[in-house]
C-alpha cells in the first residue's frame, strides 16, 4: 500500500520508520522541516517538498495520514488537502483532535466525497519498538483500505487480546476512545505521583526506582507507567532534582470530564488529577493566599510573609 504522511515529529518519523522497516508498504512524506524529510528518506520513504507535491506522488485512491498538533495545525492541513484530493480519497488524523472536531471535518469533506478517519494513537516514542495501540473511527471503506498500515503499526496480534488496533464506529469514535484513555491515564499517573511523594517524605531511605521495579513483579498495580517511573527515577535520581513541578495538559482530560458531565457520569479521580496539574503551574498560588488571609482574619492564625517573617 502507498501512504501519504504529513508531520514528522518524534512519533510521526518513528511511524514512517516502522512502516518501511516492517513491511513492503511505501510512504510519501512531507514536513516543514527539510531535515525531518531527509531523515525518513533514509528509512526508505519518498520525500515531498509540499502538500501539493505529496498528493501528486500518490496513486488514486489516495490516503494521507496527518500527524501534526491538534487544533489549528490539523484544521489548516485538512483544509489544504481537501483542495488537492479527489472523490474517494481519504484523510487520516492520527493526532489528539477532539472527537467533535473530527465530526465537523467529516461533514465538510463529505460534500467533496473525501473520507475522514480518526485514529487515536497510544505508544509515544516507544511505539517504534513495541507498536502503537490504535483506536479507529471512520467509514468502513476507508478503514478497510487503511487496515494493512494499521496492522503494521500495531503490536502483534495475540490470542488473548486480539489485534493491536480496533475500529470502534463512525468518524469521531476513535478519538473519543483515545480521549477517555488519556483521562484514565491522568488518574493513574496522579496516584503514582502521590504514592512516590509519600515515600520521598517518609523517614525511611526508600529507593523509588527499586519500589517501581518491585511492583512490576506480580503486583496488582504493575503497569507500563510503573515501569516508566522506574526508568525516570534511575535517569533523574530519587529526588528528581533537575525537574520542575510544571505539568502541562493537551486537552484530553478536560474533554473526558466534559463528556462525563454531559452524561451525568461523575469523574472525581480524573477531575482531581487535572486540577492537580493546574496547581503545578502556580495556578493555585492566589487561592493559597486567600486561604491564608481568611484564616488570619477569622482566627488570628499565623501567616508566612514573602519577606520570610
Secondary structure, 3 states (H helix, E strand, C coil): CEEEEECCCHHHHHHHHHHHHHCCCEEEEECCCHHHHHHHHCCCCEECCCHHHHHHCCCCCCEEEECCCCCHHHHHHHHHHHHHCCCCCEEEECCCCCHHHHHHHHHHHHCCCCEEEEEEEECHHHHHHHCCEEEEECCHHHHHHHHHHHHHHCCCCECCCECCEEEEECCCHHHHHHHHHHHHHHHHHHHHHHHHHHHHHCCCCCCHHHHHHHHCCCCCCCCHHHHHHHHHHHHHCCCCCCCCCCCCCCCHHHHHHHHHHHCCCCCHHHHHHHHHHHHHCCCCHHHHHHHHHHHHHHHCCCCCCCCCC
